[in-house]
Amino acid sequence: MLELLVKYARDMGLEPEPGFKPKDIRWAIICGHDGRFLEVIELGDISQKNNRGQSFPKCPDLSQPEMKAGGETKSHFLVETAEVIALFGKNAGDEKVKEKHNYFIKLLDEAGQVMQELTKLATNLSDQTVLKTMRERMEALKVKANDKVTFKIGDIFPVESDKWHNWWRDYREKLSGLKPNKGQPKRMRCLVTGELGESVLTNPKIEGLANVGGLATGDALISFKQDSFCSYGLVQSENAAVTEKAAADYRAALNHLIRNNSQRLAGTKVVFWFKEKVKPEDDPIPWLFEGSEEQELNASQRARELLESIQTGKRPDIAGNIYYSLNMSGAAGRVMVRDWMEGKFESLVINIKDWFDDLEIVRREGSNLSPEPKFMAVLGATVRELKELPSPFITKMWRSAVRGEMFPQSALAQSLARAKIDIIQDEPFKHARMGLLKAYHVRKNRLSGGEFMSQEVKPYLNEEHPHPAYHCGRLMAVLAALQRRALGDVGAGVIQRYYAAASATPALVFGRLVRTSQFHLSKLEPGLANWYENKIAFIWSRIENAVPTTLDLEEQSLFALGYYQQLADLRTRKSENSDQK
């Protein structure tokens, strides 16, 4: 995995030099050529609600050991938080913040020997009157204390200049001599590149996982803290040797992927990429997260067209490609790898096509198929709120979508429980929820050779379905419709009183319900009563007088599907015309 990340960094031209890294900067302090403060401005696309600021590709950066070297409180150079630069925010009076502020000024002053305007800038940042004016402007612009800030002197951003680069390299070299002595540096075989080199003691942190359990300051992918994890006299990350260059490369790759090619899946985040570059319109993974209502072609159709072009040889450029998927989250300052997948591009397209085909379900109104659900809507169909989704479950569902694996049985149990609540409380059906019930059976029968062929579970009503549980659900829907037609809204009707029992122990309930239906039929006009009587008789013929005594979990889901699809069928125009006749 790390080797592929390093390759991605090199293929994308992301290879950062140690001590440098790209940073998104939200604000700039505008100064005159003499370093005099003029204004504070927002960078990036200010029309965006979540503006990340402007990206600068080569900013100075100190690693954690460098920040701790010599026991002196340090700050970063040229790019820091508003709190450190202007002593802005509620913690501005904290002694540690003041020490960072003074160190920031010290760096500017020392770098002034190679870039004179930085000395003038340092002088002005030492003036309390200037700092007060800066803070007033920041407060007016609603700057946050932890927002990143840099400087613009005249028309130039110093951070974009290369005048300070050599000075910065020399400065980091001096810091390396101040690091805590934990033994002589060892030349070891890098586990990523296979080359001999000096292993880093502390790996750089991965950014962008703060919304999935990570820290705002970043999280370590490789770390060794307790002695119990160390062996053979090796200290810290020497136990998994990675050179500074390789560590910088894999961090650059992950940071770039998280920023530009990732999706949040409730409590986890997935990043994905390909061995060879793929055009955005040919990338099938984003289709999982898009709705089909805004698309001229839905995801299933696009997947079919792309698959046909691969299989007919029209797209040799992507036929042999490979996809990679990394699912992760943050945990106590460390990156937790939840899952790793790789496979053929063609297989990915097939699996995503099957995902949407399996989830196809008729609209609750009965007119046509419902829109293709987004991936998170399918996961959300199993819970009340997305925050209730456990990470292992998300990982299994992601594998079901990307690798075509079986749905976990918990998906069936939870979606069925939520569907039963919706039915009893007379809430509108969730298409993704009912589609998931159907998809579970389709996929199980296709992958494991179940009792029934997968085509027996269809998006629309299947009057020839072989399982009596499905027809028991259909019968429940017709009896409920009959009661509504005969008596109108009676409050707690057949569904509210009997659905839960009927879906678990139908033999104990349907005898009473059918006897009651005779009373409802007597209240209808003869033609309509005859239509309902024939409908009930036809369904009974499919059950063949073998009403199940009990239904297990999978049979209860067939009961719910039969109920839903029969209701949808009753609502179609064809059924309405038959009803009128």
C-alpha positions in Angstrom: 0.0 0.0 0.0 2.7 2.5 1.0 4.7 1.6 -2.1 1.7 2.4 -4.3 1.1 5.7 -2.5 4.8 6.7 -3.1 4.3 5.8 -6.8 1.2 7.9 -6.9 3.1 10.9 -5.4 5.8 10.5 -8.1 3.4 10.0 -11.0 1.4 13.1 -9.9 4.5 15.2 -9.4 3.8 15.5 -5.7 7.2 14.5 -4.4 7.9 17.1 -1.7 11.3 17.9 -0.4 11.6 17.1 3.3 11.0 20.3 5.2 8.5 21.5 2.6 4.9 20.7 2.0 1.8 22.2 0.3 -0.6 24.1 2.6 -4.0 25.6 2.2 -4.0 29.2 3.6 -7.2 31.0 4.4 -6.0 34.6 5.1 -3.2 36.9 4.1 -1.9 40.0 6.0 -1.2 42.7 3.4 1.8 44.9 4.0 3.6 47.6 2.1 7.1 47.3 0.7 8.3 48.7 4.0 6.6 46.0 6.0 3.8 48.3 7.2 0.5 46.7 7.9 -2.3 47.6 5.5 -5.1 45.0 5.5 -6.2 41.5 6.0 -7.8 39.6 3.1 -9.4 36.3 2.6 -7.8 33.9 0.0 -9.3 31.2 -2.2 -12.9 31.1 -3.4 -14.7 33.4 -1.0 -18.1 32.4 -2.5 -17.7 28.9 -1.1 -19.3 28.2 2.2 -16.4 26.0 3.3 -13.6 27.9 1.7 -10.3 26.2 2.3 -8.3 29.2 1.1 -5.5 29.3 -1.5 -3.2 26.3 -1.9 0.6 27.1 -1.9 2.6 24.1 -3.2 5.9 24.6 -1.3 5.6 26.0 2.2 8.2 25.6 5.0 7.3 22.8 7.5 8.8 21.3 10.6 8.3 17.8 11.7 7.3 17.0 15.3 10.8 16.0 16.4 12.1 19.3 14.9 9.4 21.3 16.8 10.6 19.7 20.0 14.4 19.9 19.3 16.4 21.7 21.9 13.4 22.0 24.3 12.5 25.4 23.0 8.9 26.3 22.1 8.8 26.8 18.3 6.5 27.9 15.6 6.4 27.3 11.8 8.0 29.8 9.4 6.0 32.2 7.1 2.7 30.3 7.6 1.1 30.1 11.0 -2.2 30.5 12.8 -3.8 33.8 13.4 -3.4 33.1 17.1 0.4 32.8 16.8 1.1 35.6 14.3 -1.2 38.3 15.8 -1.8 37.0 19.3 -5.5 36.7 18.2 -8.2 34.7 20.1 -9.1 33.7 23.6 -5.8 32.0 24.3 -3.7 35.0 23.1 -2.5 35.7 26.7 -1.2 32.1 27.2 2.6 32.1 27.7 3.1 29.3 25.3 1.3 31.2 22.5 3.5 34.3 23.3 6.6 32.1 23.0 5.5 30.8 19.6 4.8 34.4 18.5 8.2 35.5 19.6 9.8 32.5 17.8 7.9 33.4 14.6 9.4 36.9 14.7 12.8 35.5 15.4 12.6 33.3 12.3 11.5 36.3 10.1 14.4 38.3 11.5 17.0 35.6 10.8 15.6 35.0 7.3 16.0 38.7 6.7 19.6 38.1 5.8 18.5 36.5 2.5 15.2 38.3 2.1 15.4 41.8 3.5 11.7 42.6 3.5 11.2 39.9 6.2 13.3 41.9 8.7 10.9 44.9 8.2 8.0 42.5 8.7 9.5 41.2 11.9 9.9 44.7 13.3 6.2 45.6 12.6 5.0 42.3 14.3 6.9 43.4 17.4 4.8 46.6 17.6 1.8 46.1 19.9 -0.1 48.9 18.2 0.2 47.2 14.9 -0.9 43.9 16.4 -3.9 45.5 17.9 -5.0 46.9 14.5 -4.4 43.4 12.9 -6.6 41.8 15.6 -9.4 44.3 15.1 -9.5 43.6 11.3 -9.4 39.9 12.0 -12.3 40.1 14.4 -14.3 42.2 11.9 -13.7 39.5 9.2 -14.6 36.7 11.6 -11.2 35.0 11.3 -10.8 32.0 13.5 -7.8 31.7 15.9 -6.6 28.4 14.2 -7.0 29.6 10.6 -3.7 29.6 8.7 -2.3 33.0 7.8 0.6 34.2 5.6 1.9 37.5 4.3 1.7 39.5 1.1 4.3 42.3 0.7 3.4 44.5 -2.2 2.5 42.2 -5.0 4.5 39.2 -3.7 3.8 36.3 -1.3 7.1 35.6 0.4 6.0 32.0 0.8 6.1 31.7 -3.1 9.6 33.0 -3.3 12.6 30.7 -3.5 15.0 33.2 -1.9 14.6 31.7 1.6 14.8 28.0 0.5 18.5 27.5 1.0 18.4 29.4 4.3 15.6 27.1 5.4 17.5 23.9 4.5 20.5 25.1 6.6 18.2 26.0 9.5 16.6 22.5 9.5 20.1 21.0 9.4 21.0 22.9 12.6 17.8 21.6 14.3 18.7 18.0 13.5 21.7 18.4 15.9 19.3 19.5 18.7 17.0 16.4 18.5 16.9 14.2 21.6 19.7 11.6 21.4 18.1 8.2 21.2 21.1 6.4 19.7 23.1 6.8 16.6 21.1 7.0 13.3 20.9 3.6 11.7 21.1 2.8 8.0 18.3 0.4 7.4 16.4 -1.1 4.5 13.3 1.1 3.8 10.2 -1.0 3.9 8.6 1.2 1.2 11.3 1.6 -1.4 13.6 -1.3 -0.5 16.6 1.2 -0.5 19.2 1.6 2.2 18.8 4.9 4.1 18.5 6.5 7.5 15.1 5.7 9.1 13.0 8.6 10.4 12.2 8.3 14.2 8.8 10.0 13.8 6.7 9.7 10.6 4.9 12.9 9.4 1.3 13.3 10.1 -1.6 12.8 7.7 -4.1 15.7 7.5 -7.8 15.8 6.7 -9.2 13.2 9.1 -10.5 15.6 11.7 -14.1 14.9 10.8 -13.7 11.1 11.1 -12.1 10.9 14.5 -8.7 12.4 13.7 -6.9 15.4 15.2 -6.9 18.9 13.5 -3.1 18.8 13.7 -2.9 15.5 11.8 -2.5 11.8 12.6 0.4 9.4 12.3 0.1 6.4 10.0 3.2 4.7 11.4 4.1 5.3 15.1 5.8 3.4 18.0 5.4 5.0 21.4 5.4 2.3 24.1 8.5 0.2 24.6 6.3 -2.9 24.4 6.0 -2.3 20.6 9.7 -2.0 20.1 12.2 -4.8 19.4 15.9 -5.5 18.8 17.0 -2.3 20.5 15.3 -0.1 17.9 13.6 3.1 18.9 10.3 4.6 17.7 9.7 4.3 14.0 12.9 2.4 13.4 10.8 -0.6 14.1 9.2 0.0 10.7 12.0 1.6 8.9 11.0 4.3 6.4 13.4 7.0 5.0 12.5 10.6 5.3 12.0 10.9 1.5 9.6 7.9 1.4 7.7 9.2 4.4 7.3 12.6 2.8 6.1 11.0 -0.4 3.4 8.8 1.1 2.2 11.7 3.3 2.0 14.0 0.2 0.0 11.3 -1.7 -2.4 10.7 1.1 -2.9 14.4 1.8 -3.6 15.0 -1.9 -6.0 12.1 -2.1 -7.9 13.1 1.0 -8.2 16.7 -0.3 -9.1 15.9 -3.9 -10.3 12.3 -4.3 -12.0 11.1 -1.2 -15.5 10.5 0.2 -16.7 10.6 3.8 -18.6 7.5 4.8 -20.2 8.5 8.1 -17.3 7.8 10.6 -14.7 6.8 8.0 -13.2 8.3 4.9 -12.3 6.4 1.7 -9.7 7.5 -0.8 -9.4 5.9 -4.2 -7.2 6.1 -7.3 -6.0 4.1 -10.3 -2.8 2.7 -11.6 -3.2 4.6 -14.8 -4.9 8.0 -14.9 -8.7 7.8 -15.6 -10.7 10.7 -17.0 -13.3 12.0 -14.5 -16.2 11.0 -16.7 -14.9 7.4 -16.8 -14.4 7.1 -13.1 -17.3 4.9 -11.8 -16.7 5.3 -8.1 -18.2 8.8 -7.8 -21.4 7.4 -9.4 -22.0 5.6 -6.1 -22.4 9.0 -4.4 -24.4 10.8 -7.1 -28.2 10.9 -7.4 -29.6 9.9 -10.7 -32.3 12.6 -10.9 -29.9 15.2 -12.2 -28.2 12.8 -14.7 -29.3 12.2 -18.3 -28.1 8.6 -17.9 -28.3 6.8 -14.6 -25.3 5.1 -13.1 -26.4 1.7 -14.2 -26.7 2.8 -17.8 -23.4 4.6 -17.8 -21.7 1.5 -16.3 -23.2 -0.7 -19.0 -22.0 1.6 -21.8 -18.5 1.8 -20.3 -18.4 -2.0 -19.8 -19.5 -2.6 -23.4 -16.8 -0.2 -24.7 -14.2 -2.2 -22.7 -15.4 -5.6 -23.7 -15.6 -4.7 -27.4 -12.1 -3.3 -27.4 -13.1 0.3 -28.0 -11.4 1.4 -24.7 -8.0 -0.4 -24.5 -6.7 2.6 -22.5 -8.7 1.5 -19.4 -9.2 -2.2 -20.1 -6.1 -3.3 -18.1 -6.3 -0.6 -15.5 -6.2 -1.3 -11.7 -8.2 0.5 -9.0 -7.1 1.1 -5.4 -9.3 1.9 -2.4 -8.2 2.8 1.1 -10.7 3.2 3.9 -9.5 4.9 7.1 -10.4 7.0 10.1 -8.6 8.7 13.0 -8.2 7.3 16.5 -6.2 9.0 19.3 -3.8 10.7 17.0 -3.2 7.7 14.8 -4.6 6.7 11.4 -6.7 3.5 11.6 -6.7 1.6 8.3 -10.2 0.1 8.1 -9.9 -1.6 4.7 -7.7 -1.9 1.6 -8.9 -3.1 -1.8 -7.4 -3.4 -5.3 -8.6 -5.0 -8.4 -9.3 -4.8 -12.1 -11.0 -1.7 -13.5 -13.4 -3.9 -15.5 -14.5 -5.8 -12.4 -15.1 -2.5 -10.6 -17.5 -1.3 -13.4 -19.3 -4.7 -13.3 -19.7 -4.6 -9.5 -21.0 -1.0 -9.5 -23.5 -1.9 -12.3 -24.7 -4.9 -10.3 -25.0 -2.7 -7.2 -27.5 -0.4 -8.8 -29.3 -3.3 -10.6 -29.7 -5.2 -7.4 -31.1 -2.1 -5.6 -33.7 -1.4 -8.3 -37.2 -1.1 -6.8 -40.6 0.2 -8.0 -41.7 3.6 -6.7 -44.1 3.6 -3.8 -46.6 5.3 -6.2 -46.3 2.3 -8.5 -45.6 4.2 -11.7 -42.1 3.3 -12.5 -38.7 2.6 -10.9 -37.5 4.8 -8.1 -34.3 7.0 -8.7 -31.0 5.3 -8.0 -30.1 5.8 -4.4 -26.8 7.4 -3.3 -24.5 5.1 -1.4 -25.1 6.9 1.9 -28.9 6.7 1.4 -28.5 2.9 1.3 -26.5 2.9 4.5 -28.9 5.4 6.1 -31.8 3.0 5.3 -30.6 0.8 8.2 -30.6 3.4 11.0 -32.4 6.5 12.2 -29.4 8.7 11.8 -26.1 8.3 10.0 -24.1 8.9 13.1 -25.4 5.5 14.4 -23.6 3.6 11.7 -20.6 1.5 13.0 -17.4 1.7 11.1 -17.2 -2.1 10.5 -20.6 -2.1 8.9 -19.7 0.8 6.6 -16.6 -1.2 5.5 -18.6 -4.3 4.7 -21.2 -2.3 2.7 -18.4 -0.5 0.8 -16.9 -3.9 -0.1 -20.4 -5.0 -1.3 -20.5 -2.0 -3.7 -16.9 -2.1 -4.9 -16.1 -5.8 -4.9 -19.6 -7.2 -5.3 -19.5 -9.1 -2.0 -22.5 -10.3 -0.1 -24.5 -7.8 2.0 -24.0 -8.4 5.7 -27.0 -10.0 7.4 -27.1 -7.0 9.8 -28.1 -4.8 6.8 -31.1 -7.0 6.2 -32.1 -7.1 9.9 -31.7 -3.4 10.5 -33.5 -2.3 7.3 -36.3 -4.7 7.9 -36.8 -3.4 11.5 -36.9 0.2 10.2 -39.3 -0.8 7.4 -41.6 -2.5 9.8 -41.8 0.6 11.9 -42.6 2.7 8.8 -45.3 0.3 7.8 -47.0 0.2 11.3 -46.7 4.0 11.7 -48.0 4.6 8.2 -44.9 6.5 7.2 -43.9 6.9 3.5 -41.7 4.0 2.3 -38.0 4.7 1.9 -37.1 3.5 -1.6 -33.5 2.8 -0.5 -34.7 0.7 2.4 -37.0 -1.5 0.3 -34.4 -1.7 -2.4 -31.9 -3.0 0.1 -34.3 -5.8 1.2 -34.7 -6.8 -2.4 -30.9 -6.5 -3.2 -30.1 -8.8 -0.3 -32.0 -11.7 -1.8 -30.8 -11.0 -5.3 -27.2 -11.0 -4.3 -27.5 -14.0 -1.9 -29.0 -16.1 -4.6 -26.5 -15.0 -7.2 -23.4 -15.5 -5.1 -24.4 -18.6 -3.1 -26.9 -20.4 -5.2 -29.8 -19.9 -2.9 -33.1 -21.8 -3.0 -34.6 -19.5 -5.6 -33.2 -18.0 -8.7 -32.3 -14.3 -8.4 -34.8 -13.4 -11.1 -37.6 -14.4 -8.8 -37.0 -11.2 -6.8 -37.8 -8.4 -9.2 -38.1 -4.7 -9.0 -41.9 -4.9 -9.6 -44.6 -7.2 -8.3 -44.0 -10.9 -9.2 -47.2 -12.8 -9.0 -45.3 -16.0 -9.8 -42.9 -15.8 -6.9 -42.4 -19.3 -5.4 -42.2 -18.5 -1.7 -45.5 -18.3 0.3 -44.0 -15.6 2.6 -44.0 -13.2 -0.3 -47.6 -13.9 -1.1 -48.6 -13.6 2.6 -47.2 -10.0 2.4 -49.2 -9.4 -0.8 -52.4 -10.7 0.9 -51.8 -8.4 3.9 -51.6 -5.4 1.5 -54.9 -6.4 -0.3 -56.7 -6.9 3.0 -55.6 -3.5 4.2 -56.7 -1.9 1.0 -60.0 -3.6 1.2 -60.6 -2.3 4.8 -59.8 1.2 3.7 -62.2 1.0 0.8 -65.0 -0.4 2.9 -64.6 1.6 6.1 -62.3 4.6 5.2 -59.8 5.8 7.8 -60.5 3.9 11.0 -57.3 4.9 12.9 -55.8 1.7 14.1 -56.6 -0.6 11.2 -55.5 -4.0 10.0 -51.9 -3.0 9.6 -51.4 -1.2 12.9 -53.1 -4.1 14.8 -51.8 -7.2 13.0 -48.8 -6.5 10.7 -46.2 -7.3 13.3 -47.8 -10.6 14.2 -48.7 -11.5 10.6 -45.1 -11.0 9.4 -43.7 -13.3 12.0 -46.5 -15.9 12.6 -48.9 -15.7 9.6 -50.8 -18.9 10.3 -52.0 -17.5 13.6 -53.4 -14.3 12.1 -54.6 -14.8 8.5 -57.6 -17.0 9.4 -59.1 -14.1 11.5 -58.2 -11.5 8.9 -59.8 -13.4 6.0 -63.0 -14.0 8.0 -63.1 -10.2 8.8 -62.6 -9.5 5.1 -66.1 -11.0 4.3 -67.7 -8.3 6.4 -65.7 -5.6 4.5 -66.7 -7.2 1.1 -70.4 -6.9 2.0 -70.0 -3.1 2.3 -68.8 -2.7 -1.3 -70.7 -2.5 -4.5 -70.9 -5.9 -6.2 -68.5 -5.2 -9.0 -65.8 -3.9 -6.7 -66.4 -6.6 -4.1 -66.1 -9.2 -6.9 -62.7 -7.7 -7.9 -61.3 -7.9 -4.4 -62.7 -11.4 -3.9 -60.9 -12.6 -7.1 -57.7 -10.8 -6.0 -57.7 -12.5 -2.6 -58.6 -15.9 -4.2 -55.7 -15.6 -6.7 -53.2 -14.9 -3.9 -54.5 -17.8 -1.9 -53.9 -20.0 -4.9 -50.2 -19.0 -4.9 -50.0 -19.7 -1.1 -51.6 -23.1 -1.8 -53.3 -23.3 1.6 -49.8 -23.7 3.2 -49.7 -20.6 5.3 -46.3 -20.8 7.2 -46.5 -21.2 10.9 -43.5 -18.9 11.5 -41.2 -16.8 9.3 -37.5 -16.4 9.9 -35.6 -13.1 9.2 -35.2 -13.6 5.5 -38.8 -14.8 5.1 -40.0 -11.8 7.0 -38.1 -9.6 4.5 -39.9 -11.4 1.6 -43.2 -10.7 3.4 -42.3 -7.0 3.6 -41.3 -7.0 -0.1 -44.6 -8.7 -1.1 -46.5 -6.1 0.9 -44.7 -3.2 -0.6 -44.8 -4.3 -4.2 -48.5 -5.3 -4.0 -49.3 -1.8 -2.6 -47.3 -0.2 -5.4 -49.1 -2.4 -8.0 -52.5 -1.4 -6.5 -51.6 2.2 -7.0 -50.7 1.9 -10.7 -53.1 3.2 -13.4 -53.8 -0.3 -14.6 -55.0 -1.4 -11.2 -57.1 1.8 -10.9 -58.8 1.0 -14.2 -59.5 -2.5 -13.1 -60.9 -1.2 -9.8 -63.3 1.1 -11.6 -64.6 -1.8 -13.8 
